[in-house]
Structures are given as C-alpha cells and as structure tokens.
Amino acid sequence: MVGFFISKTSWTRFGRLMPWIMFSTPFAIISYFLIWFVPDISTGQVMWYLVFYCAFQTLVTCFHVPYSALTMFISREQSERDSATAYRMTVEVLGTVLGTAIQGQIVGKVDTPCVGSPFFFGLTNSSVAMEELNMTHDTGGLTDTRNAYMIAAGVIGGLYILCALILVLGVRERREACELQSDEPVSFFQGLKLVMNHGPYIKLIAGFLFTSLAFMLLEGNFALFCTYTLGFRNEFQNILLAIMLSATLTIPFWQWFLTRFGKKRAVYVGISSAIPFLILVVVLDSNLFVTYLVAVAAGISVAAAFLLPWSMLPDVIDDFKLQHPGSRGHEAIFFSFYVFFTKFTAGVSLGISTLSLDFAGYQTRGCSQPGQVHFTLKMLVSAVPVGLILLSLLLFKLYPIDEEKRSKNKKALQDLREESNSSSESDNTELASIV
C-alpha cells in the first residue's frame, strides 16, 4: 500500500520520497515508546500492545520503503548506487549494533529473577508452581526491568530523530535520476503486474526471502540458545554484540569483493561461509571461545546477507527499464515488496520459533528448560538455517543478471538516454523553427 501511495505522490520541493520520511518519523517514535510502556489498566493490555505495535510497524514501513528507494533517486550510475548501498547498509548495521548495545546494556544491568521450573524440582502440583511464579512476579526486579526498557526506548527514540534529521537535511533527491520527467499518473496495478512477471525480480526475491528467514531464525533464537543450551546467561548480550560488530566491519570488505569478483560470486561465498560454523556450534561441547568464533563468522555472513540482495535490486530495476522502456515510475513497487518480504520473514520466523518452542515445553523466564527445548533450539540456530541457506543459494544460482549482463544493461541504458536526449533536442529545435 505504501508503494502504491508513493507512486501516486506528486513531486514537491522536498522531493517525492522525503515527505513520507519527514511525517512518519515523529509518530513512529511515539508508537515505539508506547510499545514499552505498561499501562495501569486491568483489562485491555493486549489491545494496547496490538494497536501500538501495528501502528509502529506501519509507520516504519512509511519510512523504510521511501528510504530504501532513495538509492534509485540519487544517481543513475551503477557504481555510485552500489557505493551508496554499501554505505547505507554499513550504517544500518551500525545502527543495529547501537540499538543492541544500548538496549542490552541498559536492560542487562537489571537483575530479573528467573522462575524455577516444577519439572526440575519434582513439583507436580500446578497451584504450587503458579504460587511460585506469582511470588517471583511480585519482586521489585520486574519494576526495575520495566523502567529499564522504557529508558532504552527513550534513548533509541532519540537516535531515531537524530538519524532522520541527518537524512532529511543531508540527502537530496534528483528528479532526473529516476527518469521521471513528468508527474503523469502511473498505473500502479499495471506496473505491479509487470513487476511481478519480471523473472529476475522473482528469482531475486525468492533467494532474498529464504536468506532473510535463515538469518532471522538464527538471530531470533541465538540469545535463548546461548542462555539455556550453552549456559552463557551472562554473556549472550556480548555475543550478539560481537555478531553485529563483525557484520558492520565486514560490509566494506564485501563491497570490495563484489566490485572485484561480481555480485553472484559474493553471494555464494558470503552467505555460505556461515554454514560450517553453524554446524560447529551445536556439534562441539559448550565452549565460550568457540561461541564467540561462531558469532564473528555469523556476523560476516550477516553482512553479506544485508548488503548483497539490496545491492542487486537496482540491477533488476535497470533490466526492467530496458524490457519496458515505456513503463516508468515503478521503483517504489520494487522496493516496497522487498520491505514486505523483510517483514513477512520476520513474522514467519517469530511464528516458527514460538510454536516450536511451545510444543517443546519452553517455560518463559525459566531458570532451566527441558531437554526437548535444547534440541529445538539447536534445530532453530543450526539445521533449519543451514537448509534455508542452501535453498537460497540454489535460487540465486538461477538469478540471470551476472557481471556481463550488468555491463550490457548499463551500455543499453546509456544509449537509450542519449537517444531520448537527442530526440528531445530535435523536437525543441523543430518547435523553435516553427515559432
């Protein structure tokens, strides 16, 4: 829907995309803060969180789709867009590192008591277990945890404002970069049909879908895996930080690699590099050094998974323009579906993780977990991501735009622009002579 409305947005003095970013930011920050606020109401808390979580996700979409599509609106050159994508993803991962560090360190300083499990104390009376759970909830630790989450939300909201200001004040859309020479209405649904029938885009989205799902399952369950299966309850925040720092520092390397060896080869090498380490972490006995080694290796692959699919998307759009030279203004559709599948894989990842752990008997805030939970966590951070990565690599193999195809497309687009410019100049000359 956001892609549809962006395609219908008229050009303003701020651009076509920037107004969406400017108006969504303050409301997104308010919604984000209210997600972490615990209302003093006896009923309706579920509706409170549902409303504000949905509002936050909607407003982030209003930010993320135009923010991502800006790549196509700042330059026509492939090399410049690749460079801009590399900078963008580096700072995105750096922002994730800051968010992980801020929330992890603020919340981690609060000692939240765990709940003893009746399975491990021979307690078969459920009322006894519930009484113990209620006593634990009444401790002051939960109040401190609430305050810590709200402080972290406030700090992250401040960073959100700062980054949005830098974006709005520091970036200017170039109208000619996307070749929208007029504000003529664009048929969104016709464009959607053309986009979704474009073979390279479908193959790229499919590979991106399974790659994202693999790494979201890994990231979403790694904290629980470190806490319960490996026994590093006090280390998991630092381990997650190691993953994100490794990803941030290696994005420039992958940018150099794709420039030197091509994007498809970078995808194969970068994303597959995590496989042996994901197998290693569940095969070997609990070892803190090995866990940090796996975290660094996973970060290297996360960097490739962050950068490369986004770097390949502008090439698909260029290929689409060559095949449909008369159909313009569909950049937002391409990027909106990318954002959609990012959110879709996040939802699928949460669903798979929650259902699997629930069936295994996972106990929220438990001091320990049943053996089935340990096995399930091993599957969620190793076997399932490895299978999804292998499937995504097969799909990327079918992706048809290699370096030779990119070069041909670049030359063909330059020829089209020169032909269009010469045609416009001759029309202007003819009009002047008639006058």
Salt bridges, closest charged atoms under 4 A:
GLU77 OE1 - LYS410 NZ 3.98
ASP82 OD1 - LYS263 NZ 2.89
ASP82 OD2 - ARG406 NH2 2.84
GLU92 OE2 - ARG88 NH1 2.94
GLU176 OE2 - ARG174 NE 3.14
GLU179 OE2 - ARG417 NE 2.86
ASP183 OD1 - ARG16 NH2 3.29
ASP183 OD2 - ARG175 NH2 3.14
ASP315 OD2 - LYS263 NZ 2.72
ASP315 OD2 - ARG406 NE 3.18
ASP318 OD2 - ARG81 NH2 2.33
ASP319 OD2 - HIS198 NE2 3.07
ASP319 OD1 - LYS405 NZ 3.85
GLU331 OE2 - LYS321 NZ 3.53
GLU403 OE1 - ARG406 NH1 3.11
GLU404 OE2 - LYS408 NZ 3.53
ASP415 OD2 - LYS411 NZ 3.40
